[in-house]
């Protein structure tokens, strides 16, 4: 999808950037347009290698608070995921504050598979089970602080960090007004009333928080399998349960989901009443992101309308449920 955050570079600029990064030029370039935020190209280099270049948004565009230094978080997450045995695209070069570009970039190994969003392979239940196991390994990585360290939105406890994340996001509506179903102050009250459920989380764990079908690449040679999970820029340190929100976006997580079965093959996970409240908190947070991020990104209306309408309706439903189920809720 087109977005104001996607930086435009001429062929000569692409060539110069790659030469600075790896010492060889660009033979051909194809922009990859499936993503929503960063500009991405698949490049064939003069030395025969195929790579993917990802650029941060223009430096003069103020993004949402949590989006500060996103590519730095992605670079860190890729390294941690590899150590944990999670399939990802290898990081060839990370450039931060590039003096010519005026921003950050990542140069990644190109993948040979296809996006799960573009195909409907046989054996999707088995793939979903495999994905669950990979996510469990990703979430097994532990950190030292909760939240978004790269953006300075952190907390000593998960409750403190998550409420700071929500407050920062709602605070962004002062700069980028968004069509929310309730006033921002009232939405914050609903989150705060349900926040005691967050106290069960005591260890910061790496959470991707953007594992939708477009960010999963499949190898369809022979029995379909997952080649790589991509786009780690939205990752944070928090509750692994939040990982289930995007793969079930606009829906619910059920006990018979193969994703859950695959996750439990690696580590136990119980969907307690408190866990279900936490899931709703994370769903509400994701739907807020989908509504508020249009401010800096300015998606084309005809492409964004469906997402906006679904996010608005889903956010309203989740907030209503949180009011009914949270012990500290007030109507």
Number of C-alpha atoms within 10 A of each C-alpha: 13 18 19 20 22 21 16 15 13 8 13 10 13 19 21 17 22 18 14 13 18 12 11 17 20 22 15 15 18 11 13 15 15 14 15 15 21 25 24 23 19 20 25 18 19 14 11 11 13 19 22 22 25 22 23 25 25 18 14 8 11 15 19 23 18 22 16 18 19 20 27 20 20 22 22 15 24 22 14 16 23 14 13 16 11 21 19 23 21 18 18 14 16 19 19 16 12 14 9 10 19 14 18 21 26 22 25 20 19 17 20 13 16 17 22 19 14 10 11 9 14 11 11 14 13 15 21 21 19 20 24 25 23 24 25 26 18 25 25 18 17 16 14 11 19 26 32 26 17 16 16 13 22 21 18 13 18 24 23 17 20 27 20 17 21 24 18 15 20 26 16 20 18 10 13 15 14 17 12 20 12 12 10 16 11 10 19 15 15 20 26 18 16 22 22 16 19 21 13 13 17 14 17 23 22 27 28 26 22 24 23 17 16 17 18 22 24 23 17 16 8 6 10 15 20 21 20 22 26 22 23 24 21 18 20 26 25 28 24 21 20 22 24 24 24 19 19 16 18 15 11 14 16 11 11 8 15 20 25 24 19 21 22 16 14 15 13 10 15 11 14 9 12 17 18 17 22 27 23 23 26 24 26 25 20 21 24 23 17 16 22 22 21 20 18 18 20 13 19 13 10 7 11 16 12 11 13 20 12 16 23 19 14 19 25 17 13 19 20 13 13 22 18 13 15 21 13 17 16 10 7
